């Protein structure tokens, strides 16, 4: 609605993860370096955690965009299945026909596929999102799955991505063998006040709006930071609403007053921003 008014080529604050909009804070840059190292050094497992909306999926997307020609990727988003059903989903996402196969047959099919990928110099990566919902039994089966290897390298790189509860799960005593295979757990932190300002400016740049008169004042960044607690998804939700408020008010200057108006809109009955998950009192 407001793209033409501000001169944007596209919406700057979509909540859909888009690697082009990844703002590389120190934490996000470290996370990208960590998963790159783990995958290409064939460590077998990497694990990345962070609060809801902090940008984990966007980091994963940026990694795939950077290295896609050398990767064969399978995504699994449904994590509350028994291992055999999870294995079926893994095979299907790698493009393998696993209909009617039992567990042993699927493992054989997957192993043959991984050997072919290795021979073609391609790195097979399994990405499991919402991994904090996996049961200890399934995680132990995944550890055994990582045993598919040649004499000198792991054939499958498993990336566990989840909320902070994943760390608690991985540190359970019964999963100590799995934990020992993971080269540290990468934690993506929330943005600080300076990063929030830079994040907003970066997204405006990518969307093509910085040179067209839209201007966020210093107090607007303060309000956005305190509301969002540095969670990128909440920043996007609020900034999208604030730009709509500015458009309706026929102004290209976003100040603290407009941000507070946008916050009131989001906190009106019937409007869900998700902020209740991370909100904290202002000092």
C-alpha positions in Angstrom: 0.0 0.0 0.0 2.7 2.5 1.0 5.5 1.4 -1.4 4.9 4.0 -4.0 4.6 6.8 -1.4 8.0 6.1 0.0 9.6 5.0 -3.3 10.3 1.4 -2.3 10.9 -1.2 -4.9 9.5 -3.8 -2.4 8.3 -3.9 1.1 11.2 -3.4 3.5 9.8 -5.2 6.6 8.2 -8.4 5.4 8.2 -11.1 8.1 9.0 -13.8 5.6 12.7 -14.8 5.9 14.6 -13.5 3.0 18.4 -13.9 2.9 18.8 -10.6 0.9 17.6 -8.8 4.0 20.0 -10.5 6.4 21.6 -7.8 8.5 24.9 -9.2 9.7 25.2 -8.2 13.3 28.2 -9.8 15.1 26.0 -12.6 16.3 24.4 -13.3 13.0 27.8 -13.2 11.2 29.3 -15.6 13.8 26.3 -17.9 13.3 26.8 -18.0 9.5 30.6 -18.6 10.0 29.9 -21.4 12.5 27.5 -23.4 10.3 29.7 -22.9 7.2 32.7 -24.2 9.1 30.8 -27.2 10.6 29.3 -28.2 7.2 32.4 -27.9 5.1 34.7 -29.4 7.6 32.3 -32.4 7.7 31.8 -32.3 11.4 28.6 -34.3 11.1 26.5 -32.1 13.5 26.0 -28.4 14.1 23.5 -26.8 16.4 22.1 -23.2 16.3 19.7 -21.7 18.8 18.0 -18.4 19.4 14.7 -16.9 20.6 11.6 -16.9 18.4 12.0 -14.4 15.6 15.7 -13.7 16.1 16.7 -14.7 12.5 17.8 -18.3 12.6 15.9 -19.3 9.4 17.3 -16.2 7.6 20.8 -17.2 8.5 20.2 -20.7 7.2 18.8 -19.2 4.0 21.8 -17.0 3.5 24.1 -20.0 4.0 22.2 -22.0 1.3 22.2 -19.0 -1.1 26.0 -18.7 -0.7 26.9 -22.3 -1.3 23.9 -23.8 -3.1 25.9 -25.1 -6.1 27.9 -27.5 -3.8 25.0 -28.5 -1.6 22.2 -31.1 -1.6 19.8 -29.9 1.1 16.8 -31.5 2.8 14.6 -29.5 5.1 12.5 -31.0 7.9 10.0 -28.8 9.7 7.8 -31.4 11.3 9.7 -32.7 14.4 7.1 -34.5 16.5 7.2 -37.7 14.5 8.8 -41.0 15.4 12.2 -41.5 13.8 10.9 -43.8 11.0 8.4 -41.2 9.8 11.1 -38.5 10.1 13.4 -40.7 8.0 10.7 -41.0 5.4 10.4 -37.1 5.3 14.2 -36.9 4.9 14.3 -39.3 2.0 11.4 -37.5 0.3 13.0 -34.1 0.7 16.2 -35.4 -0.8 14.1 -36.5 -3.8 14.1 -40.2 -3.0 11.2 -42.5 -3.5 10.6 -44.1 -0.1 7.0 -45.1 -0.4 6.3 -48.5 1.0 9.9 -49.0 2.3 10.7 -50.1 5.9 13.3 -48.4 8.1 16.2 -50.6 6.9 15.4 -50.1 3.3 15.1 -46.4 3.7 18.5 -46.3 5.4 20.0 -48.3 2.6 18.4 -46.0 0.0 19.7 -42.9 1.9 23.2 -44.3 2.2 23.4 -45.0 -1.5 22.2 -41.5 -2.3 24.8 -40.0 0.1 27.6 -42.0 -1.5 26.6 -40.7 -4.9 26.6 -37.1 -3.6 30.0 -37.6 -2.1 31.4 -38.9 -5.4 29.9 -35.9 -7.2 31.7 -33.6 -4.7 28.4 -32.4 -3.3 27.8 -31.9 0.4 24.5 -33.4 1.7 23.0 -31.3 4.5 19.9 -32.1 6.6 18.4 -29.1 8.2 16.0 -29.8 11.1 14.0 -26.7 12.2 12.2 -26.5 15.5 14.6 -29.2 16.7 13.8 -28.5 20.4 10.6 -30.6 19.8 12.6 -33.7 18.9 12.5 -36.5 21.5 15.7 -37.9 23.0 15.0 -41.2 21.2 14.8 -39.5 17.8 18.0 -37.5 18.5 19.8 -40.7 19.4 18.6 -42.2 16.1 19.9 -39.1 14.3 23.3 -39.7 16.0 23.3 -43.1 14.5 22.4 -41.7 11.2 25.5 -39.5 11.3 27.5 -42.7 11.3 27.0 -43.0 7.5 30.5 -42.1 6.5 33.5 -43.1 4.4 36.9 -43.7 6.0 37.7 -40.0 6.1 34.5 -38.0 6.2 30.8 -37.8 7.3 28.5 -38.3 4.3 25.6 -36.3 6.0 25.8 -33.0 7.8 23.0 -32.5 10.2 22.0 -29.0 11.2 19.8 -28.7 14.3 18.1 -25.3 14.5 15.8 -24.4 17.4 14.8 -22.3 20.3 16.9 -22.1 23.5 15.2 -25.2 24.9 17.3 -27.2 22.4 20.4 -26.5 24.4 18.7 -28.0 27.5 17.7 -31.0 25.5 21.2 -31.6 24.1 22.7 -31.4 27.5 20.7 -34.2 28.9 22.9 -37.0 30.3 21.3 -39.6 28.1 22.4 -37.6 25.0 26.0 -37.0 26.1 27.3 -39.1 23.1 25.4 -36.8 20.7 26.5 -33.7 22.5 30.1 -34.7 22.2 29.8 -34.8 18.4 28.6 -31.2 18.2 31.4 -28.6 18.0 29.8 -26.1 20.4 26.3 -24.7 20.2 25.9 -21.4 18.4 23.5 -18.9 20.0 22.1 -16.0 18.1 21.5 -13.1 20.4 19.0 -10.3 20.1 20.1 -6.9 18.6 21.3 -4.1 20.7 20.2 -0.5 20.3 22.9 0.4 17.7 22.1 -2.8 15.8 18.4 -2.0 15.7 19.1 1.3 14.1 21.5 -0.2 11.6 19.1 -3.1 10.9 16.3 -0.7 10.0 18.6 1.4 7.8 19.9 -1.7 6.1 16.4 -3.0 5.2 15.4 0.4 3.9 18.5 0.3 1.7 17.7 -3.1 0.3 14.1 -2.1 -0.4 15.3 1.0 -2.2 13.8 3.6 0.1 16.6 5.5 1.8 17.0 8.1 -0.9 13.3 8.8 -1.2 12.8 10.9 1.9 11.7 8.4 4.5 13.5 9.3 7.7 13.5 7.6 11.1 14.5 10.0 14.0 16.7 9.0 16.9 13.8 8.8 19.3 11.9 6.5 16.9 14.8 4.0 17.0 14.7 4.2 20.8 11.0 3.4 20.9 11.4 0.5 18.4 14.3 -1.0 20.4 12.4 -0.9 23.7 9.2 -2.4 22.2 11.0 -5.2 20.2 13.7 -6.0 22.7 15.9 -6.4 19.7 13.9 -9.2 18.1 14.1 -8.7 14.3 10.6 -10.2 13.6 9.0 -7.8 16.1 11.0 -4.9 14.5 9.6 -5.8 11.1 6.0 -6.1 12.4 6.2 -2.7 14.2 8.1 -0.9 11.3 5.6 -2.1 8.8 2.7 -0.7 10.9 4.6 2.5 11.6 5.2 3.1 7.8 1.5 2.6 7.3 0.7 5.1 10.0 3.1 7.6 8.4 1.6 7.0 4.9 -1.9 7.7 6.3 -0.6 10.9 8.0 1.1 11.9 4.7 4.5 12.3 6.3 7.9 10.8 5.4 9.4 11.5 8.9 9.0 8.7 11.4 9.4 10.0 14.9 8.8 8.6 18.4 5.2 9.8 18.4 4.4 7.8 15.2 6.1 4.7 16.6 4.0 4.9 19.8 0.9 5.3 17.7 1.9 2.2 15.7 2.5 0.3 19.0 -1.0 1.3 20.2 -2.4 -0.1 16.9 -0.6 -3.4 17.4 -1.7 -3.7 21.0 -5.3 -3.0 20.2 -7.7 -5.9 20.9 -7.8 -8.3 18.0 -4.3 -7.4 16.8 -1.5 -9.9 17.5 2.1 -8.9 17.2 3.6 -11.8 19.1 5.3 -9.4 21.5 4.0 -11.1 24.6 6.6 -13.8 24.1 9.6 -11.5 24.7 8.3 -8.3 26.3 10.0 -7.0 29.3 9.4 -3.8 31.4 11.1 -0.7 30.4 13.6 0.7 33.0 
